[in-house]
Amino acid sequence: MATVTAPATASAAAPDVTAPPTAERLASLDAFRGLTMILLISHGFGIHPAFKDTPSLAWLAYQFEHAPWIGCTLWDLIQPAFTFIVGAAMPFAFASRLQCGDSRGRLFGHVAWRALFLLALSNVLSNWGSTNGLKLQFINVLCQIAFGYLLCFALWNLAPRAQAAAAIALLVVHNGLFFLAPGPGGPFDPTANIGARLDLALLGYNYSGFYTTFNFLGNSLTILAGMWTGMFLRRPGSHAGRVKTLVAWAAGCWVAGMALSPVIPMVKRLWMGSFLLVSLGWVLAAFAACYWLIEVRGKRGWAFPALVVGANSLFIYSFSQVLRGWLSRGLAAFTGNFAWLGPAGAIPQNFAVLAVMFALCYWLYRRRIFIKI
């Protein structure tokens, strides 16, 4: 881990410019990362506890909580968005390192180190404060990124057709095993699907919430889709043309996922094929909107808070995992959790916590301190 000076950020000087291949950072991708992190660390802005018992607004509250099993909510899209961003950044990062003189062997060493660090950090964060003994786990988003990062780096070294063939094979294997080895309640039995049985055999326990380690294969495909998107964005072409392509991809993924859902249920906790495609459709559409605003229209001012948070995504994620509860309890001494507002008090309380966390990111940003691995 190191603190570094802020890198240059790619920008669009005028609408619909033609951008050559570049290894620089993409402002719209950085903004999209920040928006995703803000949504994550906000804990849904307190909307779920505020409105879950209000009949007219229960639909809104539902979007800020994970679907119980089958389905897809806004909250279910956070991890696909973040893992997509990891993949999209890979071609830019790899090109930058190669241009600086790194060999592919050294690049692999860096990728392996990052993956190992993420695995270790994930287990530290997941076990922090535990009173029931330490448990090795692989379902935290950082672990899922670590596995997918390694796998996608290996695929990045292959020819495009080989990458596509590998992606299809992974999709078929991941989804097919659920049908080939069903549990007592069928292929998608929450407690006895193939993923749950593998965890019980290999780890000696099952995760709460019906999550499984096996879903890293589906998550890796989301990272791979992000990697392909990053490779596409590095090719010469107009920004407006890229937006049209991104929207077309988004629509195609969404339609394909919905068509697949009657056969393969949309289960995020298993990252089934239908969820992979539908979530990818929504993520691509959201990124296309961000890309259009920043790269095509040149409107950047609105994205400044997102850029500040996104510049230190690893720091603020770790802070949120370990210290967010402590921060909220400390602020409650002054705000009283806004109890006079009833359940709606959860909204200003969560905004107060978010404001302090943003201030921490801004302090680091102003001093050009960016924590990364």
C-alpha positions in Angstrom: 0.0 0.0 0.0 1.3 3.5 -0.8 0.3 7.1 -0.8 0.8 8.6 -4.2 0.4 11.9 -6.1 -2.8 12.2 -8.2 -2.4 11.0 -11.7 -3.6 12.9 -14.8 -7.2 12.5 -15.6 -8.4 12.1 -19.2 -10.9 14.8 -20.3 -13.0 15.9 -23.3 -12.2 19.4 -24.4 -15.3 19.6 -26.6 -18.4 17.6 -27.4 -18.0 14.6 -29.6 -14.2 14.7 -30.0 -12.3 11.8 -31.4 -10.2 10.2 -28.7 -7.1 8.2 -29.6 -6.0 5.2 -27.6 -4.7 6.3 -24.2 -3.4 4.8 -21.0 -4.6 7.8 -19.0 -7.4 7.7 -16.6 -11.0 8.3 -17.8 -12.9 11.0 -15.8 -16.3 9.4 -16.4 -15.0 6.1 -15.0 -13.6 7.7 -12.0 -16.9 9.6 -11.4 -18.8 6.4 -11.8 -16.6 4.7 -9.2 -17.2 7.5 -6.8 -21.0 7.5 -7.3 -21.0 3.7 -6.6 -18.9 4.2 -3.5 -21.2 7.1 -2.2 -24.2 4.8 -2.6 -22.4 2.0 -0.8 -21.1 4.0 2.2 -24.4 5.9 2.5 -26.1 2.8 3.7 -28.9 3.7 1.3 -29.2 7.2 2.8 -31.4 5.7 5.5 -34.3 5.3 3.0 -35.1 1.6 3.8 -35.6 2.0 7.6 -37.4 5.3 7.0 -40.0 4.1 4.6 -40.2 0.3 4.8 -43.4 0.5 6.9 -45.0 3.2 4.8 -47.3 1.5 2.3 -47.1 4.3 -0.3 -43.3 4.3 -0.2 -42.5 0.7 0.5 -41.5 0.2 -3.2 -38.8 2.8 -2.7 -37.6 1.3 0.5 -37.4 -2.1 -1.3 -34.8 -0.7 -3.7 -32.4 0.0 -0.9 -32.3 -3.6 0.4 -31.1 -6.8 -1.2 -33.8 -9.0 -2.8 -34.5 -11.8 -0.4 -33.6 -14.5 -3.0 -34.9 -14.0 -6.5 -35.0 -10.5 -8.0 -32.9 -7.5 -8.5 -33.0 -4.2 -6.7 -30.9 -1.0 -6.9 -29.0 -2.2 -3.8 -28.2 -5.5 -5.6 -26.5 -3.5 -8.4 -23.7 -1.9 -6.2 -21.4 -4.9 -6.3 -21.9 -5.5 -10.1 -21.1 -1.8 -10.7 -18.0 -1.8 -8.6 -16.6 -5.1 -10.1 -17.4 -3.8 -13.6 -15.4 -0.7 -12.8 -12.5 -2.8 -11.7 -12.5 -4.6 -15.0 -13.0 -1.4 -17.0 -9.9 0.2 -15.4 -7.7 -2.9 -16.1 -6.8 -2.1 -19.7 -5.9 1.5 -18.8 -3.8 0.4 -15.8 -2.0 -2.4 -17.7 -1.3 -0.1 -20.7 0.2 2.5 -18.4 2.5 0.0 -16.8 3.6 -1.5 -20.1 4.3 2.0 -21.4 6.5 2.7 -18.3 8.6 -0.3 -19.2 7.1 -3.1 -17.1 7.2 -6.6 -18.7 4.2 -8.8 -18.7 6.0 -10.9 -16.1 6.3 -8.0 -13.7 2.7 -7.0 -14.5 1.6 -10.5 -13.4 3.6 -10.1 -10.2 1.8 -6.8 -9.5 -1.6 -8.4 -10.2 -0.8 -11.4 -7.9 0.3 -9.1 -5.1 -2.9 -7.0 -5.4 -5.0 -10.1 -5.3 -3.3 -11.5 -2.2 -3.5 -8.1 -0.5 -7.3 -7.9 -1.2 -7.8 -11.4 0.1 -6.0 -10.6 3.3 -7.7 -7.2 3.8 -11.1 -8.8 3.1 -10.6 -11.3 5.9 -9.3 -8.7 8.3 -12.4 -6.5 7.7 -14.8 -9.4 7.8 -13.4 -10.7 11.1 -13.0 -7.3 12.8 -14.7 -7.2 16.1 -15.7 -10.9 15.9 -16.4 -12.6 19.3 -17.0 -16.0 17.7 -13.5 -16.8 16.5 -11.9 -16.1 13.2 -13.3 -17.5 10.0 -11.8 -17.7 6.6 -14.2 -16.3 4.1 -14.3 -15.6 0.4 -17.6 -13.8 -0.2 -16.7 -10.2 0.7 -16.5 -8.0 -2.4 -12.7 -7.6 -2.0 -12.2 -11.4 -2.2 -14.5 -11.7 -5.2 -12.5 -8.9 -6.9 -9.2 -10.7 -6.1 -10.3 -13.9 -7.7 -11.8 -12.2 -10.7 -8.8 -9.9 -11.1 -6.5 -12.8 -11.4 -8.7 -14.7 -13.8 -9.4 -11.8 -16.1 -5.7 -10.9 -16.2 -5.1 -14.4 -17.5 -7.8 -13.9 -20.1 -6.4 -10.5 -21.0 -3.3 -12.2 -22.3 -5.4 -14.3 -24.8 -6.6 -13.5 -28.3 -10.2 -12.0 -28.4 -11.8 -15.2 -29.7 -10.1 -17.2 -27.0 -11.4 -14.7 -24.4 -14.9 -15.0 -25.8 -14.7 -18.8 -25.8 -13.4 -18.8 -22.2 -16.3 -16.5 -21.1 -18.9 -18.8 -22.6 -17.3 -21.8 -21.0 -17.2 -20.2 -17.6 -20.9 -19.1 -18.0 -21.9 -22.7 -18.9 -19.9 -24.3 -16.2 -21.1 -22.0 -13.5 -24.8 -22.2 -14.3 -24.7 -25.9 -15.5 -23.3 -27.3 -12.2 -26.4 -26.1 -10.4 -28.5 -28.2 -12.7 -26.2 -31.2 -12.7 -25.9 -31.3 -8.9 -29.2 -30.0 -7.5 -30.1 -29.9 -3.9 -33.2 -31.5 -2.2 -35.1 -28.4 -3.2 -33.9 -28.2 -6.7 -30.9 -26.5 -8.5 -31.4 -23.3 -6.6 -32.2 -24.6 -3.2 -31.0 -21.7 -0.9 -29.5 -24.0 1.7 -28.3 -27.0 -0.4 -27.3 -25.8 -3.9 -24.0 -26.9 -5.2 -22.3 -23.7 -4.0 -23.6 -24.1 -0.5 -22.5 -27.8 -0.4 -19.0 -26.9 -1.7 -18.6 -24.3 1.1 -19.7 -26.7 3.8 -17.2 -29.3 2.5 -14.3 -27.0 2.0 -14.8 -24.4 4.7 -16.8 -26.4 7.3 -19.6 -23.8 7.4 -22.1 -21.9 5.3 -22.2 -18.1 5.0 -25.2 -16.3 6.4 -27.7 -14.9 3.9 -27.2 -17.9 1.5 -24.1 -16.5 -0.2 -21.6 -18.9 -1.7 -17.9 -18.7 -2.7 -18.8 -20.3 -6.0 -20.5 -17.0 -7.2 -17.0 -15.6 -7.9 -17.3 -17.2 -11.3 -20.3 -15.1 -12.2 -18.7 -12.1 -10.6 -15.5 -12.7 -12.7 -17.6 -12.5 -15.8 -18.9 -9.1 -14.7 -15.2 -8.0 -14.3 -14.5 -9.5 -17.7 -17.3 -7.5 -19.3 -15.8 -4.4 -17.7 -12.4 -5.3 -19.1 -13.9 -5.6 -22.6 -15.6 -2.2 -22.1 -12.3 -0.7 -21.1 -10.6 -2.2 -24.2 -13.4 -0.8 -26.3 -13.0 2.7 -24.8 -9.3 2.7 -25.6 -9.9 2.3 -29.3 -10.1 5.4 -31.6 -13.6 6.7 -32.0 -16.0 9.5 -31.1 -17.4 9.8 -27.6 -20.9 10.1 -29.0 -20.5 6.9 -31.0 -19.2 5.1 -27.9 -22.3 6.1 -26.0 -24.5 4.6 -28.6 -22.6 1.4 -28.5 -22.7 1.2 -24.7 -26.5 1.8 -24.7 -26.9 -0.9 -27.3 -24.9 -3.3 -25.2 -26.9 -2.4 -22.2 -30.2 -3.1 -23.9 -28.9 -6.4 -25.3 -27.7 -7.6 -21.9 -30.9 -6.6 -20.1 -33.1 -8.3 -22.7 -31.0 -11.5 -22.8 -31.0 -11.7 -19.0 -34.8 -11.2 -18.7 -35.3 -13.9 -21.4 -33.1 -16.3 -19.5 -34.7 -15.6 -16.1 -37.6 -18.1 -16.5 -35.1 -20.9 -16.8 -32.3 -19.6 -14.6 -33.7 -17.5 -11.7 -32.3 -14.0 -11.1 -30.4 -14.8 -7.9 -27.7 -12.3 -7.0 -26.4 -14.3 -4.1 -25.4 -17.0 -6.6 -24.7 -14.6 -9.4 -26.6 -16.7 -11.9 -26.5 -16.0 -15.6 -29.8 -14.0 -15.7 -28.6 -11.8 -12.8 -25.2 -11.4 -14.5 -26.8 -10.1 -17.7 -29.6 -8.0 -16.2 -27.3 -6.3 -13.7 -24.7 -5.7 -16.5 -27.4 -4.1 -18.6 -28.3 -1.6 -15.8 -24.6 -1.0 -15.0 -23.8 -0.3 -18.6 -26.7 2.0 -19.0 -25.7 4.0 -15.8 -22.1 4.2 -17.0 -23.2 5.3 -20.5 -25.2 8.2 -18.9 -22.1 9.2 -16.8 -19.9 8.9 -19.9 -22.3 11.1 -22.0 -22.5 13.8 -19.4 -18.7 14.1 -18.8 -17.1 13.0 -22.1 -19.7 14.1 -24.6 -21.3 17.1 -22.9 -18.2 18.2 -21.0 -20.3 18.7 -17.8 -18.0 17.9 -14.9 -18.8 20.1 -12.0 -21.6 17.9 -10.7 -19.1 15.0 -10.5 -16.6 16.6 -8.1 -17.9 14.9 -4.9 -17.9 11.6 -6.7 -14.3 12.2 -7.9 -13.2 13.0 -4.4 -14.7 9.8 -2.9 -13.7 7.6 -5.8 -10.1 8.7 -5.5 -9.8 6.9 -2.2 -12.3 4.1 -2.7 -10.2 1.5 -0.8 -9.8 3.8 2.2 -13.4 4.8 2.5 -14.7 1.2 1.9 -12.4 0.0 4.7 -13.4 2.9 7.0 -17.1 2.2 6.3 -16.7 -1.5 7.1 -14.9 -1.0 10.5 -15.7 2.5 11.8 -19.0 3.6 10.3 -21.1 2.3 13.2 -18.7 4.0 15.7 -19.0 7.3 13.8 -22.8 7.1 13.6 -23.0 6.4 17.4 -20.7 9.4 18.1 -22.8 11.7 16.0 -26.0 10.5 17.6 -24.8 12.2 20.8 -25.3 15.5 19.0 -28.1 14.7 16.7 -30.1 12.3 18.8 -30.5 10.3 15.6 -33.1 12.9 14.7 -35.6 10.8 16.7 -38.2 13.6 16.6 -38.7 12.8 13.0 -39.7 9.2 13.8 -38.4 6.5 11.3 -37.6 9.3 8.8 -34.9 10.5 11.1 -32.7 7.7 9.6 -32.3 9.9 6.5 -30.7 13.0 8.0 -28.6 10.8 10.4 -27.2 8.9 7.5 -26.5 12.1 5.6 -24.7 13.4 8.6 -22.5 10.3 8.7 -21.9 10.5 5.0 -20.9 14.2 5.3 -18.2 13.3 7.8 -16.9 10.5 5.6 -16.8 12.8 2.6 -14.9 15.4 4.7 -12.3 12.7 5.4 -11.9 11.9 1.7 -11.8 15.7 0.8 -9.0 16.2 3.4 -7.0 13.4 1.7 -7.9 14.8 -1.7 -6.7 18.3 -1.0 -3.4 16.9 0.2 -3.1 14.7 -2.8 -3.0 11.5 -0.7 -4.4 8.6 -2.5 -4.2 5.2 -0.8 -3.9 2.3 -3.2 -2.2 -1.0 -3.8 
